[in-house]
Amino acid sequence: MSEPQKRDSNWLCLDCRKDTFEEYYFVHNHLWRRAVDRSQRHGMLCLSCLQLRLGRPLLLDDFKSGQVDTRISELLARLPAIANTAAESSSQPHEEKDDSPMGPDDYGIIDTLTVDMLNAIDAALLSQASATPKKIARIINHVICNSPAHIPGVGDAFYLNRVGLLVETGTLIFAGDLNNPMKGQVSLPARS
């Protein structure tokens, strides 16, 4: 039997320090922006702590499309009850919620990264790619857990953004559902 892979502290909940690896999820960006200060958005929250920060129970509608599955439903069913004290109301018009994609301006730690650091991160991501498609989550996890290019405190959402930039420039080829890119795959372009 092999030992479980040691995960980076980025997987620990910002509030309770629980390992969130098994609770991996994406909520709508307006909820994440509301619950998590810019300086902490690179981190993780377990579902219980996210619920506490929002001041209300989590709902299936809080998760991005493609994220609602049996696993999420089961995790929500096990969450402790919480009183609804949130200022956010379901009657608030959808247009008023900033659900635009998370970008570099959403993460405080990103301000400290230099061009050399970004190039090293991109090189580490590319070093895990091949002509055969590989799962993006696996590539990112490898870089976070094993690469000297990993910057402590920079979470998987940032690395996913970097993979997206590599796809946009044609350096990597994406295959999968654009609504759930972490479950997608990337490969190096075919050489001519």
N, C-alpha and C positions, 0 to 999 in steps of 0.2 A: 504494500500500500504506500503510495507516495504522500509526502507531506503536503498540506494545503499551501497554495501560493501565498507568500506574505504580501499583503496589500499596503500601498502607500497610506499615510495618515490622511490623505485627501478624502478617503472613503469614510472617515469618522464624522459623525454628525457634529455640526458646529456647536450645538447646545448640550447634548447629553453624552457625546463621544461614542455612541453606538456605531458599530460597523454597518454601513448602509448598502453594502454591495448587493445583498439579496433584495433590497427595496428600490432598485434603480427605477427611476421614473422621470417623466417630463411633464410639468404643469405648464399652463399657459404663462407666457412671459409677463403679463401684467400682474399675475399673482406672485411670481418669483420676485419681481421688482418691488412689490408692496411688502413682502415678508422679509426680504433680505437686503440689508444695507449694501451699497455698492462695494464697499471694502471687503465684504464677505461673499459676494456672489459667485466667486470661484469655488466655494466650498459646497458641502452637502448638508442636507437636513434629512433626518428620518421623517417618516410620514407623521408620527406623533408630534414631533417638535414643529413641523411645518403647520400642522393643524393648530397648535398652541399659538404660534406667531400670528396666524391669520385670525385667531379668536373665534373660530367656527369649525364645524365638522367639514372634512373634505368630501367632495361630491365627485361622481364619475365625470361630470361636465368640466371639472377643474383640470383634467388631464388632456394633453394634446391628442388630436385624432391619431389613431394608430397605437396609442399607449393603453387604451382601455381594453383589457383582456381579463381572463379568468384570474390571473395572478394578482392584478391590481384590485379586482373586486374582493378577492379573499383577504388581501392585506387591509383594505378599508374595513372589512367586516370585523377584523381583530383589533382595530384601534379603540382605545378607551373613549368613552363618551365625553363630550366637551360641550359646554353651554355656548350658544350662539351669541357672541358679544361683538361681532365684527361690525365695523362701520360700513363695509362693502355690502350693498344690498343687491339682491337679484333683480330689483327694479331699475338699477343703474343702467343707462343705455350702453350697449356694447361699443358704440363709437367712442365713448369717453375713456375706454380702457386701452392703454398702450400695449398692444400685443405684437408690436413690431419685432423683428428678429433681434436677438441679443447680439450686440457688437462689442468691439473693444472698449467703447465708452461706458459700457455697463459694468466693467470689472476694474476696481481700483488697483489691484496688483499688476495689471497689465501695463500700467503707466511706467513701471520700473524696468520693463524689458527693453533691452538694447537690440539693435539690428543683428549683432552677432549672436545673441541669445535666440532670436527668432529663426535665424538661419540654422542654428544647431538643432532646434526643435524640428524644423522642416526636414532636415537631413536625417534625424532620428526616425521620423515618421516614414520617410521614403526608404530607409534602410530595411524596414519591415515589409515593404510592398514587393510584389513580384509580378510576373506575367500572368500567374494564376490568381484569380480573385481571392482576396482574404477579407474576413470580417473586420470592419472598421473598429468595432469595440475591442477586438483582440489586439489590433495594432496599437490603439491608444493605451490599453491596459499594459502592454509590454513596455511602451515608452515611459509611462508613469512609474512603473515598478522597477524597470531595469536600466533605463538610459541615464547617463550622466548629464544629458541635455535637459532632463526634467527639472523644472523649477519648483521647489516645495511651495505649496499654496496655490499653484496653478492647476485647476481642475480639468476634468474631461471635456467640459463644454468648450473650453478654449481650444483644446486639441482638436475637437470636432470642427471648430471654426477654421483651424489651420488646414485640416484635411479638405474642407470645402474650398479654401483658397487654392490649394494644389489641384483640385478638380477643375475649378474655374480657369486656371492657366493651362490646362491640358496636361499637366505633369502626372496626374492620376486620372483613371477612368472610373466613374461611379456606376454601380449597378444596384438597384433596389428602389425602395419607396422614399421619395423625397420628403414625405411627411414624417418619416421615422428614419433619418439617415444613420443613426447609431446601429441599426440592425442591417444596414446595407453593407456592400462590399466594394473594395477598390482594387485596381490592378494597375500595373505600369502599362503605358501604351505599347502596342506591338511595334517592333522595330522594322523599318523597311529596308 
